[in-house]
Amino acid sequence: MNRGYGAGGATSVIDGGSYFNGVYRSPGDLLVKGEFEGEIQCQGTLTVADSARVSGAIQAGHVMVSGRLEGQVDCAGRLEILATGQVSAQVLTGTVVVRDGAFYEGDMRMRTVPDGLPERELTAEPGPAGRPELSPVPPAVNGREQTEAPSLRAVSD
């Protein structure tokens, strides 16, 4: 399951049919096939398998989701929600990939503002973490009134 993101070494596994409740710390990768509730601190890649359900506070180098993930996610690198993945979370990540067919609901913040983002979309004052905050939703998009923030839309490769 290691897709080249992990810290190396062995992959820890929470097997299908297993249930874990508590704090799990891993210096490498973690593959969850069963059910997990609590806190995960994973320096490598956390992989949530198709059959898995993870709920809690997650801190990981990278996260790949093809099962269900709920809670808070602090991902230093890449968060990838695969086609069967369902994520309902508050997310802080470096990079995000949402595959066609995936589900995402929640708040998402990026660690850095990408180069080339138009200045009009940034406020003059930095936000709480010292990085610029996005401005409010513009009043009209393509000539139509915008009543709420735009949502993420998955696209195929």
Secondary structure, 3 states (H helix, E strand, C coil): CCCCCCCCCCEEEECCCCEEEEEEEECCEEEECCEEEEEEEEEEEEEECCCCEEEEEEEEEEEEECCEEEEEEEEEEEEEECCCCEEEEEEEEEEEEECCCCEEEEEEEECCCCCCCCHHHEEEEECCCCCEEECCCCCEECCEECCCCCCCCCCCC
